[in-house]
Amino acid sequence: MKLIILLLALTAAAHADRHFNPQHRWNAEAIDNIVFIHNKLRNAASHGLWERHSISKSSNMQLLSWNESLVAEAENEKYYCEPADNKNLPIKLGDNIYQYDVNTYDDIDGVGAMGSINKDTHDALKSEAKAAKNRLRQMLYSKSKSIGCIYESCDKIDSKGINYNTRLLICKYSPPLENIDEKLFDKGEPCSNCPSGTSCGTDPNEMMKLCK
């Protein structure tokens, strides 16, 4: 019995060591890249480019902008150094966690983060995993209009003893998706039914047509 208790205590301690408050903020270039890839994906969905995945055009998809208050919120919450698709981790509505490996401790310009968000979102279109589908739903929640992201590095060692630096990218959205089954957007032509106080913003250089 004592041995069992000891093993349980060691397991709990090991798990606790994987529990962290993220502390790494992105620089201005990385912020621009992270916001851009989010809006590019929302724009693609809004324009019906994902209709083959049963995602229709949306008339009220809003442009996301950066919000430092959301970054501060993420700094004060605890997350786990666990795979983003770990079924045992609780689902936090309003949060998306992306995961990718980096060769060094640097991804200064956020290009790796962009790639992770882009890949994860497209993979989720074909995935049956609950966590992936939930991240996709938050990405496509039209009422969200601001985002704040932070990251933490979690070392891992694979079965061959090779050490990798795994980066967890934590993004918070506002307003958040409050119910996982909540309606994501209104169907219709892009920008044809923008929320009160917003209008259709177009940027010919970025080919964006979202409400802002």
TORRO-394346 format. One record per residue (C-alpha): x, y, z; residue in one letter. Coordinates in steps of 0.5 Angstrom, whole numbers, plus 500, padded with zeros to 3 digits. Example, Ala and Ser with C-alpha at 12.3 -4.5 7.8 and 13.67 -1.06 7.14 Angstrom:
! residues 2
525491516a
527498514s
END
This chain:
! residues 212
500500500m
506505502k
509503495l
502505491i
502511495i
509513494l
508512486l
502516486l
505522489a
511521484l
506521479t
502527481a
509531482a
511530475a
505532473h
505538477a
512540474d
509540467r
504545470h
506553468f
504560467n
506562460p
511568460q
514569453h
511575450r
511576442w
515582439n
511586434a
513582428e
511576430a
504579433i
503582426d
504575423n
500571428i
494576427v
495576419f
494568419i
488568423h
485573419n
487570412k
484563415l
477567417r
477570410n
478564407a
472560410a
468567410s
469567402h
467559401g
473556400l
472551405w
465549403e
467542401r
468541408h
461543409s
463550412i
459555408s
460563406k
459567412s
456574412s
458577419n
466574420m
470580423q
477582423l
481580429l
486585432s
491584437w
489585445n
494586450e
489585456s
488578453l
496576453v
496579461a
490574462e
494568459a
500570463e
495569470n
492562468e
496555468k
497551462y
500544462y
506542458c
502536454e
500535447p
495540445a
490534443d
491530450n
484528451k
485528459n
486536459l
480540460p
477544454i
477552456k
472555451l
475562448g
482559448d
486555443n
493552444i
497550438y
503546438q
510545434y
517543435d
523548434v
530547433n
532552437t
529556443y
528562438d
522563433d
523571434i
518573428d
513568429g
513564422v
513558426g
507560430a
504562423m
505555420g
503551426s
496555426i
495554419n
497547419k
493545425d
486549422t
487545415h
488539419d
482540423a
477541417l
478533416k
479531423s
475527428e
478529434a
474533439k
480538441a
481539434a
474541432k
473545438n
480549436r
477550429l
470552432r
473558436q
477560429m
471561426l
467564431y
465571427s
463575434k
471574436s
474581434k
480581438s
486576440i
492575444g
497570444c
503568449i
508562448y
512557453e
517552451s
516545454c
522540453d
521533451k
525527450i
523522444d
523514445s
530515442k
533520447g
533526442i
531532446n
526537442y
524544444n
516544444t
513550443r
506551446l
502557443l
496559447i
491564444c
485567447k
479570444y
474576445s
469575445p
470568446p
466562444l
461561450e
458554448n
461549444i
455548440d
454556439e
452558432k
459560429l
456565424f
451568419d
450565412k
451569406g
455573402e
462576405p
461582409c
454583407s
451583414n
456586418c
455587426p
452594428s
458599429g
462595424t
463596416s
466592411c
473593411g
477591404t
485591403d
487589396p
494588398n
492582403e
485580399m
481581406m
474582406k
472582413l
467586418c
471591422k
END
